[in-house]
């Protein structure tokens, strides 16, 4: 994101450009009217990262324009980041500047915030982290902590020093219900919390209560799993990241949900298991034939679904597809639209002031 292209007064115009582009892209699939979920125009990002620029004894936050890595733009605030991140930026910089041990060879600072008022600050170095560093960083944590719960993480080559927690506890509200999530530093979470709440609302509205079962591929930390579980008899959710699986299990327990089975598998591996072409020890004790899957939810990375997974997904009566790359979604729809029709179509503006678009389609089997 270019710092000099953030114009809140032009937000609606930029959003409309995305709407037009998405409608044109999906026109061949006879999609219904686009449902548009906008973003706050400022202070919406719960994650931010900045380079540290050293000039003599002083340090500054810096960002680089795309393709111009030798020309940093020095900044003292970042209006798209949460207010708590913005409030912390000058305070942290002032404290780091006071001690050579904390600022020497520091090259990046990352912030992870939550709507619940927790903040993890990660300091990344080009030097080993000593016991003296841990002592200084502990003092830094104590100074920064107050009404806001603050944790400090130091990272260097093959080192990770955690002072406090390496996660924040997020609380999202959907249909007046609150859901609790552990969001771990350096793992994927939705950066725009308010738009995430809208995504969860839309997904729940698409998937009304069912007496059958849900399969979810790419479940992450259980972002969609948790609010959707109550609408199904049971849920099988897959995720390849060990960190995300651990958080998903924690989040299920935190929210008192007992009808979900989390499997640490890739979507490709699960497709092989569904077809019976490969056996997995990780599925010991899990009888996939005992489930009556009516619905599948997929939220793949930018590459979209591989061909085998598309074939597996096409066997379900209902498909909810969340996409961070409309182009690969369209490529998958070339196959899925042969058996299913798009009944809901949504745009979620997770990333204002950029070209990135998050969207969702609900597909139902053709009669």
C-alpha positions in Angstrom: 0.0 0.0 0.0 1.4 3.4 -1.0 1.2 5.8 2.0 0.5 8.7 -0.4 -2.6 7.0 -1.9 -4.8 6.9 1.2 -7.6 9.3 0.6 -10.6 8.6 2.8 -12.7 11.2 0.9 -12.3 9.1 -2.2 -13.1 5.8 -0.6 -16.5 5.3 -2.1 -15.2 6.0 -5.6 -12.4 3.5 -5.1 -15.0 0.9 -3.8 -17.2 1.5 -6.8 -14.3 0.8 -9.1 -13.9 -2.6 -7.5 -17.6 -3.2 -7.8 -17.5 -2.5 -11.5 -14.4 -4.6 -12.1 -15.9 -7.6 -10.2 -19.2 -7.4 -12.0 -17.4 -7.4 -15.3 -15.2 -10.3 -14.4 -18.1 -12.5 -13.2 -20.6 -11.6 -15.9 -20.1 -14.9 -17.8 -21.4 -16.9 -14.8 -24.8 -15.3 -14.6 -24.3 -14.2 -11.0 -27.0 -12.5 -9.0 -26.9 -8.9 -7.7 -23.6 -8.2 -6.0 -23.8 -7.7 -2.2 -21.2 -5.1 -1.2 -19.7 -5.0 2.3 -17.7 -1.9 2.8 -14.9 -1.1 5.3 -14.3 1.7 7.8 -12.3 4.3 5.9 -9.6 4.5 8.6 -8.1 2.6 11.6 -9.3 -0.7 10.2 -6.1 -2.8 10.0 -5.3 -4.9 13.1 -1.9 -5.8 11.7 0.9 -3.5 10.6 4.6 -3.8 9.9 7.3 -1.1 9.4 11.0 -1.1 8.6 13.2 0.8 11.0 15.4 3.5 9.4 18.6 4.4 11.2 20.0 7.9 10.8 23.0 8.4 13.1 21.7 7.8 16.6 18.0 8.4 15.7 15.5 5.8 14.4 12.2 6.2 12.4 9.5 4.1 11.0 9.8 3.6 7.3 7.8 2.2 4.4 8.8 1.6 0.8 6.9 2.5 -2.3 6.5 -0.6 -4.6 9.6 -1.1 -6.7 11.5 1.6 -4.8 13.2 -0.3 -2.0 16.1 2.2 -1.8 13.9 5.1 -1.2 12.1 4.8 2.2 9.2 7.1 3.2 9.7 8.0 6.8 6.4 8.1 8.7 5.2 8.8 12.3 1.6 7.4 11.9 -0.3 5.0 9.7 -4.0 6.0 9.4 -5.3 2.7 8.1 -3.9 0.8 11.2 -6.0 0.6 14.3 -6.1 3.6 16.6 -4.3 1.6 19.3 -1.4 0.9 16.9 -1.2 4.5 16.0 -1.2 5.6 19.6 1.5 3.2 20.4 3.8 4.0 17.5 5.4 7.2 18.9 5.5 5.9 22.5 7.3 2.7 21.4 9.7 4.7 19.2 10.6 7.0 22.1 11.3 4.1 24.4 13.4 2.2 21.8 15.4 5.4 21.1 16.5 5.6 24.7 18.6 2.4 24.8 21.2 1.3 22.4 20.6 -2.3 23.3 17.0 -2.2 22.0 17.5 -0.1 18.9 20.9 -1.4 17.7 20.5 -3.5 14.5 16.7 -3.4 14.9 15.4 -3.5 11.3 11.6 -4.2 11.6 8.7 -3.7 14.0 5.4 -5.5 13.6 2.1 -4.9 15.5 -0.8 -7.3 16.1 -3.8 -5.7 17.7 -7.4 -6.9 18.5 -10.8 -5.3 19.0 -10.6 -6.6 22.6 -7.7 -4.3 23.4 -4.6 -6.5 23.3 -1.3 -5.8 21.4 1.7 -7.9 20.5 4.8 -5.9 19.4 7.5 -7.9 17.5 11.0 -6.5 17.3 13.1 -8.1 14.6 16.9 -7.8 14.7 20.0 -8.5 12.7 21.9 -9.7 15.8 21.6 -12.4 18.5 19.3 -11.5 21.5 21.1 -11.7 24.8 20.0 -12.0 28.4 20.6 -8.3 28.7 18.2 -7.7 25.8 15.6 -9.8 27.5 15.9 -7.6 30.6 15.6 -4.4 28.7 12.6 -5.7 26.7 10.9 -6.8 29.9 11.2 -3.3 31.2 9.8 -2.0 27.9 6.8 -4.3 28.3 6.1 -3.0 31.8 6.4 0.6 30.7 4.0 0.1 27.7 1.4 -1.9 29.6 -1.5 -0.1 31.2 -5.1 -0.1 30.0 -3.8 -2.0 27.0 -2.4 -5.5 27.4 1.0 -5.5 25.7 3.4 -8.3 24.9 6.8 -8.1 23.4 8.4 -10.6 21.1 12.0 -10.5 20.0 13.1 -12.3 16.8 16.5 -12.9 15.3 18.0 -15.7 13.3 16.8 -19.0 14.9 15.6 -17.0 18.0 12.2 -16.1 19.3 12.0 -14.5 22.8 8.4 -14.0 24.1 7.8 -11.6 27.0 4.1 -12.1 27.8 2.1 -13.9 25.1 2.7 -14.6 21.4 -1.0 -14.1 20.6 -3.9 -11.7 21.1 -7.4 -12.8 22.1 -9.8 -11.4 19.6 -13.6 -11.0 20.2 -15.8 -10.7 17.1 -19.5 -10.0 17.2 -21.9 -11.6 14.7 -25.7 -11.3 15.0 -25.3 -10.1 18.6 -23.3 -13.2 19.4 -19.7 -12.9 20.5 -16.9 -15.3 19.5 -13.5 -15.6 21.0 -10.4 -16.3 18.9 -6.7 -16.8 19.7 -4.7 -15.0 17.0 -1.0 -16.0 17.0 1.8 -13.7 16.0 3.2 -14.4 12.5 0.3 -16.7 11.5 -2.5 -15.8 9.2 -5.6 -13.9 10.5 -8.0 -11.6 8.8 -6.4 -8.1 9.0 -9.7 -6.1 8.9 -11.7 -7.2 11.9 -14.8 -5.2 11.1 -15.1 -6.6 7.6 -14.3 -10.0 9.0 -17.5 -9.7 11.2 -19.4 -8.9 8.0 -18.0 -11.9 6.2 -19.0 -14.2 9.1 -22.5 -12.7 9.1 -22.9 -13.3 5.3 -21.6 -16.9 5.6 -24.1 -17.6 8.4 -26.9 -16.1 6.3 -26.0 -18.3 3.3 -25.8 -21.5 5.3 -29.1 -21.8 7.2 -29.5 -24.5 9.8 -29.0 -28.0 8.5 -29.6 -31.5 9.9 -26.6 -32.6 7.9 -22.9 -32.1 8.1 -20.4 -29.5 6.9 -17.0 -30.0 5.4 -14.6 -27.1 5.6 -11.3 -26.9 3.8 -8.6 -24.4 4.8 -10.2 -23.7 8.2 -7.2 -21.7 9.6 -7.8 -20.9 13.3 -11.5 -21.7 13.0 -12.6 -18.2 11.8 -15.6 -19.5 9.9 -15.9 -22.8 11.7 -16.9 -21.4 15.1 -19.9 -19.3 14.1 -21.1 -21.9 11.5 -20.9 -25.0 13.7 -24.2 -24.4 15.4 -26.0 -24.6 12.1 -24.9 -28.2 11.4 -25.1 -31.6 13.0 -21.3 -31.8 12.9 -18.3 -30.3 11.1 -15.1 -31.7 9.7 -12.5 -29.0 9.1 -9.1 -29.4 7.6 -6.0 -27.2 8.0 -2.3 -27.9 7.2 -0.6 -25.4 9.5 0.3 -26.8 12.9 0.0 -23.4 14.5 -3.4 -22.8 13.1 -4.7 -26.2 14.1 -3.5 -25.6 17.6 -5.3 -22.3 17.7 -8.5 -23.8 16.1 -8.6 -26.4 18.9 -8.1 -23.8 21.5 -10.8 -21.6 20.0 -13.3 -24.4 19.8 -12.8 -25.1 23.5 -12.9 -21.4 24.4 -16.3 -21.1 22.6 -17.7 -24.3 24.0 -18.1 -26.0 20.7 -18.1 -29.8 20.7 -19.3 -30.9 17.3 -16.2 -30.1 15.2 -13.4 -32.5 14.1 -10.2 -30.7 13.1 -7.9 -32.7 10.8 -4.3 -31.5 10.0 -4.4 -32.2 6.3 -4.1 -30.2 3.1 -7.1 -30.0 0.8 -5.2 -32.2 -1.7 -4.6 -34.9 0.9 -8.3 -34.8 2.0 -9.4 -35.2 -1.6 -7.3 -38.3 -1.8 -8.8 -39.6 1.5 -12.3 -38.9 0.2 -11.6 -40.9 -3.0 -10.0 -43.7 -1.0 -6.8 -43.5 -3.1 -4.6 -43.0 -0.1 -4.7 -43.9 3.6 -3.6 -41.5 6.3 -2.6 -42.4 9.9 -3.9 -38.9 10.8 -7.4 -40.3 10.0 -7.1 -43.2 12.4 -10.4 -43.4 14.3 -12.2 -41.0 11.8 -14.8 -42.7 9.7 -15.5 -40.3 6.8 -18.4 -42.5 5.6 -20.3 -41.8 8.8 -20.8 -38.2 7.8 -23.7 -36.9 5.7 -22.0 -34.0 4.1 -24.5 -31.6 2.4 -22.3 -28.5 2.3 -18.6 -27.6 1.8 -16.9 -24.4 2.7 -13.6 -23.5 1.0 -11.4 -20.5 1.7 -8.2 -21.3 -0.3 -5.0 -19.3 -0.8 -4.6 -17.0 -3.8 -3.8 -20.0 -6.1 -7.4 -21.3 -5.6 -8.4 -25.0 -5.7 -6.4 -27.6 -7.5 -8.2 -29.7 -10.1 -8.7 -32.7 -7.9 -10.2 -30.7 -5.1 -12.5 -28.9 -7.5 -13.8 -32.3 -8.6 -14.4 -33.4 -4.9 -16.1 -30.1 -4.1 -18.5 -30.4 -7.1 -20.0 -33.5 -5.4 -21.6 -31.4 -2.7 -25.1 -29.9 -3.0 -24.0 -26.5 -1.6 -20.6 -24.8 -2.0 -19.6 -21.7 -0.1 -16.4 -20.3 -1.7 -14.5 -17.5 0.0 -11.8 -16.1 -2.3 -8.9 -13.7 -1.9 -8.2 -13.9 -5.7 -11.2 -13.4 -8.0 -9.2 -14.6 -11.0 -8.6 -18.0 -9.6 -12.2 -18.2 -8.4 -13.3 -17.6 -11.9 -11.0 -20.4 -13.1 -12.6 -22.8 -10.6 -16.1 -21.6 -11.6 -15.4 -22.7 -15.2 -15.7 -26.2 -13.8 -18.1 -25.7 -10.9 -20.7 -23.8 -13.0 -21.2 -26.9 -15.1 -23.0 -28.6 -12.1 -23.9 -25.6 -9.9 -25.3 -22.1 -10.2 -24.2 -19.1 -8.2 -27.1 -18.0 -5.9 -25.3 -15.4 -3.8 -22.4 -13.1 -4.7 -20.5 -10.8 -2.3 -17.6 -8.3 -2.2 -15.8 -7.8 1.1 -13.5 -4.8 1.0 -10.8 -6.2 3.3 -8.1 -4.0 1.7 -9.3 -0.4 1.0 -7.0 1.8 -1.1 -5.5 -1.2 -2.9 -6.5 -3.3 -5.9 -7.1 -6.4 -3.7 -10.6 -7.8 -3.6 -12.0 -10.5 -1.3 -15.3 -12.0 -2.5 -17.6 -14.9 -1.9 -20.0 -17.0 -3.9 -22.7 -19.4 -2.8 -23.4 -22.2 -5.3 -26.3 -24.7 -5.3 -26.5 -27.8 -7.4 -28.5 -27.3 -10.6 -31.9 -29.1 -10.7 
